[in-house]
Structures are given as C-alpha cells and as structure tokens.
Amino acid sequence: MEHLPVDLFFIHHTSEQSCTDPAHCIKIVQGIQNYHIEHNGWWDIGYSFLVGEDGNVYEGRGWKRVGAHTYGFNSRSLALSFIGNFENRVPNEKALNAAKALLQCGVQKGYLNPSYRLYGHRDALPTECPGTSLYNLINTWPHYSTIPLRKSQ
Ligand SMILES: [Zn+2]
C-alpha cells in the first residue's frame, strides 16, 4: 500500500451466486481466487476482503497489500466485495453487519482513516458493480462520499 491509513474504501459485489453457509462461501471464494490467478494472471484474489451472507468476512489481500479491484485507485484504497448479485436485492443483515464491523475494525487498527470516504465501484468506473440495490443502500451509509473521485494513475 502506498501509505496507511488509506482514505478511500470501495464496495463491490461478485455479481454471481450468493452463499449462506461457510462451506459454500469458501468454495465461491476459492473459485474467484483461482479465476483471478489463472485467468487474470494476478498473484492473488483481487479484493482486499469478501463478505458472505453466512456472516463471515473472507480475507483476500487484506489490509496491507495493494489490491486489484478498482482500476486507477488500487494503490490508495481498500475494498470489499459482497458475495452475490445485488442488482435487485440488498445483502442480508448478517452480511451487512459483518461489512460494517470490518470497516470499524479497519479504523480501529489504523488501516483506514477515521474520516475515510466510502464509494461504490461504479463511482470510479463505468460498471454495474456493486448492483443498484446495494449501491442505493451504501449511499445512506455515514461514510458514503459524493466528492468526485480523481484518478492518480
Ligand atoms: Zn466491482
């Protein structure tokens, strides 16, 4: 990471199947990891974290490593991806609570600026991600920012 704490945090969705039990979520995360490594040629799964509707957070690149999730912002942001497609529905309560706890943890541990700015992937690039229903929901979260993003590279 360029420097910690980072100021920007991005919300994504994986846009495919969802999961409500750990065994299934682990399978999905491993599938995405394999795809990112074998198809995209990355050294690990692109996201910093993934959140399942089993209520668990799955660590991707974690807090300290530069991810591959939000082109143009990777070196100065962290990101989580909700497992599932959230165009027409929002993640369940368990997943939302896990995500909020993760964000709080990042601030407490000094990886996220206490006044971090939260965005959806579509705020940075033309993409459907993180799905319209989820995007509308995060627009109500306290750290959601309407300050326009400026690419650094
Ligand atoms: Zn995305």
Backbone and ligand atoms as CSV (ligand in chain L), in Angstrom:
chain,resi,resn,atom,element,x,y,z
A,1,MET,N,N,0.850,-1.194,0.000
A,1,MET,CA,C,0.000,0.000,0.000
A,1,MET,C,C,0.879,1.235,0.000
A,2,GLU,N,N,0.478,2.249,-0.751
A,2,GLU,CA,C,1.248,3.491,-0.840
A,2,GLU,C,C,1.515,4.049,0.557
A,3,HIS,N,N,0.470,4.248,1.299
A,3,HIS,CA,C,0.637,4.573,2.710
A,3,HIS,C,C,-0.639,4.250,3.473
A,4,LEU,N,N,-0.472,3.932,4.716
A,4,LEU,CA,C,-1.602,3.624,5.584
A,4,LEU,C,C,-1.710,4.707,6.659
A,5,PRO,N,N,-2.868,5.099,7.118
A,5,PRO,CA,C,-4.153,4.574,6.668
A,5,PRO,C,C,-4.573,5.117,5.305
A,6,VAL,N,N,-5.403,4.363,4.604
A,6,VAL,CA,C,-5.926,4.845,3.323
A,6,VAL,C,C,-7.185,5.675,3.558
A,7,ASP,N,N,-7.470,6.539,2.586
A,7,ASP,CA,C,-8.618,7.451,2.695
A,7,ASP,C,C,-9.859,6.936,1.974
A,8,LEU,N,N,-9.647,5.978,1.074
A,8,LEU,CA,C,-10.750,5.542,0.207
A,8,LEU,C,C,-11.081,4.073,0.412
A,9,PHE,N,N,-12.379,3.779,0.413
A,9,PHE,CA,C,-12.819,2.387,0.517
A,9,PHE,C,C,-13.917,2.150,-0.514
A,10,PHE,N,N,-13.765,1.063,-1.284
A,10,PHE,CA,C,-14.738,0.758,-2.338
A,10,PHE,C,C,-15.555,-0.491,-2.020
A,11,ILE,N,N,-16.841,-0.410,-2.355
A,11,ILE,CA,C,-17.750,-1.549,-2.205
A,11,ILE,C,C,-18.010,-2.162,-3.581
A,12,HIS,N,N,-17.876,-3.485,-3.636
A,12,HIS,CA,C,-18.126,-4.258,-4.862
A,12,HIS,C,C,-19.121,-5.368,-4.575
A,13,HIS,N,N,-19.604,-5.996,-5.647
A,13,HIS,CA,C,-20.248,-7.302,-5.489
A,13,HIS,C,C,-19.586,-8.241,-6.482
A,14,THR,N,N,-19.694,-9.545,-6.196
A,14,THR,CA,C,-19.050,-10.500,-7.102
A,14,THR,C,C,-19.924,-10.725,-8.340
A,15,SER,N,N,-21.184,-10.327,-8.248
A,15,SER,CA,C,-22.191,-10.330,-9.326
A,15,SER,C,C,-22.679,-11.728,-9.719
A,16,GLU,N,N,-22.224,-12.754,-9.034
A,16,GLU,CA,C,-22.694,-14.104,-9.370
A,16,GLU,C,C,-23.417,-14.727,-8.187
A,17,GLN,N,N,-23.257,-16.042,-7.994
A,17,GLN,CA,C,-24.044,-16.725,-6.965
A,17,GLN,C,C,-23.709,-16.251,-5.553
A,18,SER,N,N,-24.711,-16.357,-4.677
A,18,SER,CA,C,-24.528,-15.987,-3.275
A,18,SER,C,C,-24.398,-17.254,-2.439
A,19,CYS,N,N,-24.138,-17.079,-1.139
A,19,CYS,CA,C,-23.964,-18.233,-0.256
A,19,CYS,C,C,-24.383,-17.862,1.151
A,20,THR,N,N,-24.974,-18.832,1.845
A,20,THR,CA,C,-25.406,-18.556,3.216
A,20,THR,C,C,-24.779,-19.509,4.232
A,21,ASP,N,N,-23.919,-20.412,3.780
A,21,ASP,CA,C,-23.189,-21.228,4.761
A,21,ASP,C,C,-21.701,-21.218,4.407
A,22,PRO,N,N,-20.858,-21.352,5.437
A,22,PRO,CA,C,-19.413,-21.194,5.221
A,22,PRO,C,C,-18.832,-22.131,4.166
A,23,ALA,N,N,-19.274,-23.382,4.138
A,23,ALA,CA,C,-18.692,-24.328,3.172
A,23,ALA,C,C,-18.909,-23.821,1.744
A,24,HIS,N,N,-20.108,-23.310,1.486
A,24,HIS,CA,C,-20.434,-22.805,0.157
A,24,HIS,C,C,-19.661,-21.510,-0.143
A,25,CYS,N,N,-19.610,-20.628,0.868
A,25,CYS,CA,C,-18.896,-19.359,0.670
A,25,CYS,C,C,-17.414,-19.603,0.372
A,26,ILE,N,N,-16.823,-20.540,1.094
A,26,ILE,CA,C,-15.398,-20.853,0.889
A,26,ILE,C,C,-15.172,-21.343,-0.539
A,27,LYS,N,N,-16.076,-22.207,-1.019
A,27,LYS,CA,C,-15.981,-22.709,-2.399
A,27,LYS,C,C,-16.007,-21.566,-3.408
A,28,ILE,N,N,-16.938,-20.634,-3.188
A,28,ILE,CA,C,-17.072,-19.500,-4.113
A,28,ILE,C,C,-15.811,-18.635,-4.080
A,29,VAL,N,N,-15.324,-18.349,-2.862
A,29,VAL,CA,C,-14.123,-17.507,-2.730
A,29,VAL,C,C,-12.937,-18.185,-3.411
A,30,GLN,N,N,-12.806,-19.491,-3.217
A,30,GLN,CA,C,-11.695,-20.213,-3.863
A,30,GLN,C,C,-11.830,-20.196,-5.378
A,31,GLY,N,N,-13.076,-20.267,-5.854
A,31,GLY,CA,C,-13.316,-20.209,-7.295
A,31,GLY,C,C,-12.896,-18.858,-7.877
A,32,ILE,N,N,-13.232,-17.786,-7.159
A,32,ILE,CA,C,-12.856,-16.436,-7.620
A,32,ILE,C,C,-11.341,-16.274,-7.559
A,33,GLN,N,N,-10.752,-16.783,-6.485
A,33,GLN,CA,C,-9.290,-16.712,-6.342
A,33,GLN,C,C,-8.605,-17.430,-7.517
A,34,ASN,N,N,-9.071,-18.624,-7.835
A,34,ASN,CA,C,-8.486,-19.370,-8.953
A,34,ASN,C,C,-8.629,-18.593,-10.257
A,35,TYR,N,N,-9.803,-18.003,-10.460
A,35,TYR,CA,C,-10.049,-17.245,-11.685
A,35,TYR,C,C,-9.120,-16.034,-11.763
A,36,HIS,N,N,-8.976,-15.325,-10.654
A,36,HIS,CA,C,-8.117,-14.137,-10.651
A,36,HIS,C,C,-6.650,-14.505,-10.890
A,37,ILE,N,N,-6.246,-15.649,-10.385
A,37,ILE,CA,C,-4.847,-16.071,-10.552
A,37,ILE,C,C,-4.625,-16.666,-11.943
A,38,GLU,N,N,-5.502,-17.597,-12.342
A,38,GLU,CA,C,-5.253,-18.326,-13.588
A,38,GLU,C,C,-5.705,-17.548,-14.822
A,39,HIS,N,N,-6.837,-16.898,-14.740
A,39,HIS,CA,C,-7.358,-16.179,-15.909
A,39,HIS,C,C,-6.794,-14.763,-15.998
A,40,ASN,N,N,-6.812,-14.055,-14.865
A,40,ASN,CA,C,-6.335,-12.662,-14.883
A,40,ASN,C,C,-4.824,-12.558,-14.737
A,41,GLY,N,N,-4.176,-13.631,-14.254
A,41,GLY,CA,C,-2.728,-13.618,-14.084
A,41,GLY,C,C,-2.252,-12.829,-12.883
A,42,TRP,N,N,-3.138,-12.631,-11.902
A,42,TRP,CA,C,-2.757,-11.898,-10.694
A,42,TRP,C,C,-2.127,-12.858,-9.683
A,43,TRP,N,N,-1.431,-12.302,-8.692
A,43,TRP,CA,C,-0.763,-13.181,-7.730
A,43,TRP,C,C,-1.709,-13.649,-6.638
A,44,ASP,N,N,-2.874,-13.028,-6.523
A,44,ASP,CA,C,-3.875,-13.475,-5.549
A,44,ASP,C,C,-5.225,-12.899,-5.957
A,45,ILE,N,N,-6.250,-13.282,-5.244
A,45,ILE,CA,C,-7.580,-12.709,-5.468
A,45,ILE,C,C,-7.481,-11.184,-5.392
A,46,GLY,N,N,-8.247,-10.483,-6.210
A,46,GLY,CA,C,-8.079,-9.033,-6.311
A,46,GLY,C,C,-8.580,-8.219,-5.133
A,47,TYR,N,N,-9.658,-8.681,-4.501
A,47,TYR,CA,C,-10.291,-7.902,-3.427
A,47,TYR,C,C,-9.481,-7.939,-2.130
A,48,SER,N,N,-9.599,-6.893,-1.338
A,48,SER,CA,C,-8.988,-6.911,-0.003
A,48,SER,C,C,-9.739,-7.902,0.890
A,49,PHE,N,N,-11.066,-7.868,0.787
A,49,PHE,CA,C,-11.918,-8.756,1.592
A,49,PHE,C,C,-13.168,-9.115,0.804
A,50,LEU,N,N,-13.779,-10.238,1.184
A,50,LEU,CA,C,-15.088,-10.611,0.646
A,50,LEU,C,C,-16.013,-10.874,1.832
A,51,VAL,N,N,-17.282,-10.587,1.647
A,51,VAL,CA,C,-18.256,-10.775,2.729
A,51,VAL,C,C,-19.388,-11.656,2.215
A,52,GLY,N,N,-19.658,-12.730,2.964
A,52,GLY,CA,C,-20.711,-13.664,2.565
A,52,GLY,C,C,-21.971,-13.464,3.379
A,53,GLU,N,N,-23.063,-13.991,2.867
A,53,GLU,CA,C,-24.326,-13.944,3.627
A,53,GLU,C,C,-24.386,-15.063,4.679
A,54,ASP,N,N,-23.253,-15.700,4.912
A,54,ASP,CA,C,-23.100,-16.562,6.086
A,54,ASP,C,C,-22.650,-15.701,7.268
A,55,GLY,N,N,-22.405,-14.433,7.020
A,55,GLY,CA,C,-21.985,-13.515,8.086
A,55,GLY,C,C,-20.488,-13.468,8.305
A,56,ASN,N,N,-19.739,-14.147,7.436
A,56,ASN,CA,C,-18.279,-14.151,7.587
A,56,ASN,C,C,-17.599,-13.198,6.619
A,57,VAL,N,N,-16.449,-12.711,7.076
A,57,VAL,CA,C,-15.562,-11.937,6.215
A,57,VAL,C,C,-14.444,-12.865,5.771
A,58,TYR,N,N,-14.167,-12.915,4.482
A,58,TYR,CA,C,-13.078,-13.723,3.947
A,58,TYR,C,C,-11.952,-12.797,3.513
A,59,GLU,N,N,-10.748,-13.071,4.023
A,59,GLU,CA,C,-9.633,-12.188,3.710
A,59,GLU,C,C,-9.079,-12.504,2.331
A,60,GLY,N,N,-9.000,-11.482,1.489
A,60,GLY,CA,C,-8.330,-11.611,0.200
A,60,GLY,C,C,-6.908,-11.123,0.397
A,61,ARG,N,N,-6.606,-9.937,-0.119
A,61,ARG,CA,C,-5.253,-9.395,0.067
A,61,ARG,C,C,-5.093,-8.714,1.416
A,62,GLY,N,N,-6.173,-8.537,2.141
A,62,GLY,CA,C,-6.081,-7.995,3.499
A,62,GLY,C,C,-5.844,-6.496,3.517
A,63,TRP,N,N,-5.493,-6.001,4.683
A,63,TRP,CA,C,-5.362,-4.555,4.900
A,63,TRP,C,C,-4.108,-3.943,4.289
A,64,LYS,N,N,-3.015,-4.726,4.223
A,64,LYS,CA,C,-1.704,-4.107,3.962
A,64,LYS,C,C,-1.234,-4.176,2.519
A,65,ARG,N,N,-1.889,-4.989,1.688
A,65,ARG,CA,C,-1.408,-5.183,0.315
A,65,ARG,C,C,-2.271,-4.420,-0.691
A,66,VAL,N,N,-1.620,-3.981,-1.745
A,66,VAL,CA,C,-2.360,-3.329,-2.824
A,66,VAL,C,C,-3.216,-4.383,-3.525
A,67,GLY,N,N,-4.476,-4.066,-3.718
A,67,GLY,CA,C,-5.380,-4.999,-4.365
A,67,GLY,C,C,-5.474,-4.764,-5.862
A,68,ALA,N,N,-6.360,-5.533,-6.504
A,68,ALA,CA,C,-6.677,-5.350,-7.926
A,68,ALA,C,C,-8.201,-5.379,-8.008
A,69,HIS,N,N,-8.803,-4.233,-7.655
A,69,HIS,CA,C,-10.264,-4.204,-7.570
A,69,HIS,C,C,-10.877,-2.963,-8.214
A,70,THR,N,N,-10.182,-1.833,-8.140
A,70,THR,CA,C,-10.772,-0.578,-8.604
A,70,THR,C,C,-9.714,0.157,-9.415
A,71,TYR,N,N,-9.706,-0.080,-10.738
A,71,TYR,CA,C,-8.649,0.426,-11.603
A,71,TYR,C,C,-8.440,1.933,-11.416
A,72,GLY,N,N,-7.178,2.311,-11.206
A,72,GLY,CA,C,-6.843,3.719,-11.018
A,72,GLY,C,C,-6.779,4.134,-9.558
A,73,PHE,N,N,-7.272,3.277,-8.679
A,73,PHE,CA,C,-7.328,3.635,-7.256
A,73,PHE,C,C,-6.724,2.569,-6.348
A,74,ASN,N,N,-6.202,1.499,-6.937
A,74,ASN,CA,C,-5.781,0.361,-6.128
A,74,ASN,C,C,-4.689,0.678,-5.112
A,75,SER,N,N,-3.778,1.563,-5.477
A,75,SER,CA,C,-2.633,1.792,-4.589
A,75,SER,C,C,-2.996,2.681,-3.401
A,76,ARG,N,N,-4.196,3.251,-3.414
A,76,ARG,CA,C,-4.554,4.107,-2.285
A,76,ARG,C,C,-5.966,3.852,-1.765
A,77,SER,N,N,-6.428,2.631,-1.966
A,77,SER,CA,C,-7.741,2.286,-1.436
A,77,SER,C,C,-7.771,0.828,-1.017
A,78,LEU,N,N,-8.785,0.502,-0.237
A,78,LEU,CA,C,-9.077,-0.877,0.121
A,78,LEU,C,C,-10.492,-1.160,-0.370
A,79,ALA,N,N,-10.848,-2.437,-0.438
A,79,ALA,CA,C,-12.163,-2.762,-0.983
A,79,ALA,C,C,-12.693,-4.071,-0.437
A,80,LEU,N,N,-13.999,-4.119,-0.308
A,80,LEU,CA,C,-14.631,-5.399,-0.003
A,80,LEU,C,C,-15.658,-5.693,-1.078
A,81,SER,N,N,-15.882,-6.991,-1.276
A,81,SER,CA,C,-16.865,-7.420,-2.251
A,81,SER,C,C,-17.883,-8.318,-1.568
A,82,PHE,N,N,-19.151,-7.940,-1.676
A,82,PHE,CA,C,-20.214,-8.810,-1.173
A,82,PHE,C,C,-20.384,-9.956,-2.157
A,83,ILE,N,N,-20.444,-11.182,-1.615
A,83,ILE,CA,C,-20.589,-12.361,-2.462
A,83,ILE,C,C,-22.048,-12.497,-2.886
A,84,GLY,N,N,-22.301,-12.343,-4.176
A,84,GLY,CA,C,-23.656,-12.438,-4.705
A,84,GLY,C,C,-23.904,-11.328,-5.705
A,85,ASN,N,N,-25.133,-11.290,-6.214
A,85,ASN,CA,C,-25.520,-10.237,-7.156
A,85,ASN,C,C,-26.563,-9.349,-6.483
A,86,PHE,N,N,-26.241,-8.075,-6.366
A,86,PHE,CA,C,-27.097,-7.176,-5.588
A,86,PHE,C,C,-27.674,-6.050,-6.431
A,87,GLU,N,N,-28.011,-6.441,-7.654
A,87,GLU,CA,C,-28.725,-5.523,-8.544
A,87,GLU,C,C,-30.165,-5.327,-8.035
A,88,ASN,N,N,-30.811,-6.419,-7.661
A,88,ASN,CA,C,-32.246,-6.363,-7.329
A,88,ASN,C,C,-32.587,-6.617,-5.873
A,89,ARG,N,N,-31.605,-6.845,-5.058
A,89,ARG,CA,C,-31.838,-7.019,-3.622
A,89,ARG,C,C,-30.587,-6.609,-2.885
A,90,VAL,N,N,-30.731,-6.362,-1.585
A,90,VAL,CA,C,-29.547,-5.998,-0.793
A,90,VAL,C,C,-29.046,-7.239,-0.064
A,91,PRO,N,N,-27.772,-7.253,0.358
A,91,PRO,CA,C,-27.265,-8.387,1.144
A,91,PRO,C,C,-28.063,-8.510,2.447
A,92,ASN,N,N,-28.093,-9.718,3.003
A,92,ASN,CA,C,-28.848,-9.905,4.245
A,92,ASN,C,C,-28.169,-9.172,5.413
A,93,GLU,N,N,-28.906,-9.143,6.537
A,93,GLU,CA,C,-28.458,-8.407,7.724
A,93,GLU,C,C,-27.085,-8.888,8.211
A,94,LYS,N,N,-26.904,-10.198,8.200
A,94,LYS,CA,C,-25.621,-10.783,8.642
A,94,LYS,C,C,-24.452,-10.234,7.838
A,95,ALA,N,N,-24.619,-10.186,6.534
A,95,ALA,CA,C,-23.535,-9.710,5.659
A,95,ALA,C,C,-23.300,-8.220,5.876
A,96,LEU,N,N,-24.380,-7.460,5.994
A,96,LEU,CA,C,-24.236,-6.010,6.185
A,96,LEU,C,C,-23.556,-5.716,7.519
A,97,ASN,N,N,-23.939,-6.452,8.551
A,97,ASN,CA,C,-23.305,-6.249,9.855
A,97,ASN,C,C,-21.825,-6.623,9.820
A,98,ALA,N,N,-21.509,-7.699,9.124
A,98,ALA,CA,C,-20.098,-8.122,9.009
A,98,ALA,C,C,-19.283,-7.045,8.294
A,99,ALA,N,N,-19.860,-6.463,7.248
A,99,ALA,CA,C,-19.150,-5.420,6.497
A,99,ALA,C,C,-18.923,-4.190,7.377
A,100,LYS,N,N,-19.945,-3.809,8.114
A,100,LYS,CA,C,-19.814,-2.634,8.980
A,100,LYS,C,C,-18.771,-2.877,10.074
A,101,ALA,N,N,-18.767,-4.085,10.619
A,101,ALA,CA,C,-17.778,-4.431,11.646
A,101,ALA,C,C,-16.368,-4.398,11.060
A,102,LEU,N,N,-16.230,-4.859,9.820
A,102,LEU,CA,C,-14.916,-4.854,9.163
A,102,LEU,C,C,-14.406,-3.417,8.991
A,103,LEU,N,N,-15.294,-2.531,8.561
A,103,LEU,CA,C,-14.902,-1.128,8.361
A,103,LEU,C,C,-14.462,-0.513,9.691
A,104,GLN,N,N,-15.206,-0.814,10.742
A,104,GLN,CA,C,-14.866,-0.299,12.060
A,104,GLN,C,C,-13.512,-0.826,12.524
A,105,CYS,N,N,-13.298,-2.108,12.265
A,105,CYS,CA,C,-12.041,-2.762,12.622
A,105,CYS,C,C,-10.876,-2.086,11.902
A,106,GLY,N,N,-11.066,-1.762,10.627
A,106,GLY,CA,C,-10.018,-1.106,9.847
A,106,GLY,C,C,-9.632,0.237,10.429
A,107,VAL,N,N,-10.624,0.976,10.905
A,107,VAL,CA,C,-10.351,2.273,11.534
A,107,VAL,C,C,-9.614,2.054,12.849
A,108,GLN,N,N,-10.114,1.122,13.662
A,108,GLN,CA,C,-9.504,0.858,14.969
A,108,GLN,C,C,-8.060,0.405,14.852
A,109,LYS,N,N,-7.770,-0.394,13.815
A,109,LYS,CA,C,-6.414,-0.923,13.651
A,109,LYS,C,C,-5.486,0.040,12.921
A,110,GLY,N,N,-6.032,1.174,12.455
A,110,GLY,CA,C,-5.184,2.182,11.827
A,110,GLY,C,C,-4.927,1.964,10.351
A,111,TYR,N,N,-5.712,1.103,9.691
A,111,TYR,CA,C,-5.540,0.888,8.252
A,111,TYR,C,C,-6.425,1.823,7.432
A,112,LEU,N,N,-7.494,2.266,8.060
A,112,LEU,CA,C,-8.457,3.151,7.393
A,112,LEU,C,C,-8.506,4.467,8.144
A,113,ASN,N,N,-8.401,5.555,7.422
A,113,ASN,CA,C,-8.531,6.876,8.027
A,113,ASN,C,C,-9.892,6.990,8.726
A,114,PRO,N,N,-9.932,7.497,9.959
A,114,PRO,CA,C,-11.220,7.629,10.648
A,114,PRO,C,C,-12.243,8.443,9.836
A,115,SER,N,N,-11.755,9.317,8.966
A,115,SER,CA,C,-12.691,10.063,8.112
A,115,SER,C,C,-12.648,9.534,6.666
A,116,TYR,N,N,-12.478,8.219,6.519
A,116,TYR,CA,C,-12.404,7.605,5.187
A,116,TYR,C,C,-13.663,7.907,4.377
A,117,ARG,N,N,-13.476,7.918,3.052
A,117,ARG,CA,C,-14.590,8.127,2.134
A,117,ARG,C,C,-14.963,6.805,1.463
A,118,LEU,N,N,-16.235,6.467,1.563
A,118,LEU,CA,C,-16.750,5.214,1.012
A,118,LEU,C,C,-17.403,5.465,-0.345
A,119,TYR,N,N,-17.120,4.579,-1.300
A,119,TYR,CA,C,-17.711,4.689,-2.636
A,119,TYR,C,C,-18.145,3.320,-3.124
A,120,GLY,N,N,-19.008,3.312,-4.114
A,120,GLY,CA,C,-19.292,2.095,-4.866
A,120,GLY,C,C,-18.344,2.026,-6.048
A,121,HIS,N,N,-18.080,0.819,-6.552
A,121,HIS,CA,C,-17.195,0.657,-7.707
A,121,HIS,C,C,-17.637,1.572,-8.858
A,122,ARG,N,N,-18.975,1.693,-9.042
A,122,ARG,CA,C,-19.485,2.486,-10.183
A,122,ARG,C,C,-19.225,3.985,-10.040
A,123,ASP,N,N,-18.833,4.417,-8.850
A,123,ASP,CA,C,-18.452,5.818,-8.691
A,123,ASP,C,C,-17.093,6.097,-9.334
A,124,ALA,N,N,-16.300,5.027,-9.512
A,124,ALA,CA,C,-14.951,5.186,-10.061
A,124,ALA,C,C,-14.895,4.893,-11.549
A,125,LEU,N,N,-15.714,3.954,-12.005
A,125,LEU,CA,C,-15.638,3.465,-13.376
A,125,LEU,C,C,-17.028,3.142,-13.897
A,126,PRO,N,N,-17.200,3.132,-15.226
A,126,PRO,CA,C,-18.486,2.700,-15.757
A,126,PRO,C,C,-18.659,1.198,-15.563
A,127,THR,N,N,-19.426,0.796,-14.577
A,127,THR,CA,C,-19.693,-0.610,-14.272
A,127,THR,C,C,-21.012,-0.690,-13.528
A,128,GLU,N,N,-21.647,-1.853,-13.567
A,128,GLU,CA,C,-22.878,-2.080,-12.812
A,128,GLU,C,C,-22.573,-2.242,-11.328
A,129,CYS,N,N,-21.367,-2.657,-11.053
A,129,CYS,CA,C,-20.926,-3.014,-9.705
A,129,CYS,C,C,-21.080,-1.825,-8.739
A,130,PRO,N,N,-21.602,-1.957,-7.546
A,130,PRO,CA,C,-21.914,-3.204,-6.822
A,130,PRO,C,C,-23.380,-3.624,-6.916
A,131,GLY,N,N,-24.077,-3.328,-8.016
A,131,GLY,CA,C,-25.508,-3.636,-8.128
A,131,GLY,C,C,-26.328,-2.465,-7.605
A,132,THR,N,N,-27.422,-2.174,-8.285
A,132,THR,CA,C,-28.184,-0.960,-7.966
A,132,THR,C,C,-28.777,-0.965,-6.559
A,133,SER,N,N,-29.331,-2.090,-6.118
A,133,SER,CA,C,-29.934,-2.123,-4.780
A,133,SER,C,C,-28.887,-1.882,-3.704
A,134,LEU,N,N,-27.753,-2.558,-3.836
A,134,LEU,CA,C,-26.675,-2.379,-2.856
A,134,LEU,C,C,-26.095,-0.964,-2.950
A,135,TYR,N,N,-25.971,-0.475,-4.164
A,135,TYR,CA,C,-25.436,0.876,-4.342
A,135,TYR,C,C,-26.341,1.912,-3.663
A,136,ASN,N,N,-27.648,1.761,-3.851
A,136,ASN,CA,C,-28.579,2.700,-3.208
A,136,ASN,C,C,-28.480,2.615,-1.693
A,137,LEU,N,N,-28.251,1.408,-1.186
A,137,LEU,CA,C,-28.121,1.249,0.263
A,137,LEU,C,C,-26.859,1.929,0.797
A,138,ILE,N,N,-25.721,1.697,0.145
A,138,ILE,CA,C,-24.484,2.294,0.692
A,138,ILE,C,C,-24.499,3.822,0.583
A,139,ASN,N,N,-25.327,4.321,-0.315
A,139,ASN,CA,C,-25.494,5.787,-0.398
A,139,ASN,C,C,-26.026,6.380,0.903
A,140,THR,N,N,-26.624,5.542,1.757
A,140,THR,CA,C,-27.166,6.026,3.036
A,140,THR,C,C,-26.175,5.813,4.190
A,141,TRP,N,N,-25.048,5.134,3.925
A,141,TRP,CA,C,-24.088,4.881,4.996
A,141,TRP,C,C,-23.325,6.175,5.328
A,142,PRO,N,N,-22.981,6.359,6.609
A,142,PRO,CA,C,-22.411,7.638,7.035
A,142,PRO,C,C,-21.134,8.060,6.303
A,143,HIS,N,N,-20.310,7.103,5.889
A,143,HIS,CA,C,-19.046,7.488,5.240
A,143,HIS,C,C,-19.170,7.637,3.728
A,144,TYR,N,N,-20.359,7.328,3.181
A,144,TYR,CA,C,-20.515,7.434,1.730
A,144,TYR,C,C,-20.235,8.868,1.304
A,145,SER,N,N,-19.435,9.012,0.251
A,145,SER,CA,C,-18.998,10.343,-0.169
A,145,SER,C,C,-19.501,10.694,-1.565
A,146,THR,N,N,-19.916,11.940,-1.719
A,146,THR,CA,C,-20.316,12.426,-3.037
A,146,THR,C,C,-19.209,13.284,-3.649
A,147,ILE,N,N,-18.076,13.378,-2.948
A,147,ILE,CA,C,-16.930,14.106,-3.510
A,147,ILE,C,C,-16.433,13.333,-4.733
A,148,PRO,N,N,-16.333,13.990,-5.902
A,148,PRO,CA,C,-15.895,13.259,-7.101
A,148,PRO,C,C,-14.492,12.668,-6.918
A,149,LEU,N,N,-14.297,11.478,-7.472
A,149,LEU,CA,C,-13.008,10.803,-7.376
A,149,LEU,C,C,-12.083,11.297,-8.468
A,150,ARG,N,N,-10.805,11.420,-8.118
A,150,ARG,CA,C,-9.795,11.780,-9.120
A,150,ARG,C,C,-8.778,10.667,-9.224
A,151,LYS,N,N,-8.586,10.169,-10.426
A,151,LYS,CA,C,-7.620,9.096,-10.639
A,151,LYS,C,C,-6.207,9.604,-10.394
A,152,SER,N,N,-5.378,8.739,-9.818
A,152,SER,CA,C,-3.998,9.148,-9.550
A,152,SER,C,C,-3.036,8.576,-10.581
A,153,GLN,N,N,-3.456,7.523,-11.307
A,153,GLN,CA,C,-2.577,6.996,-12.346
A,153,GLN,C,C,-3.385,6.383,-13.463
L,1,ZN,ZN,ZN,-16.590,-4.015,-8.608
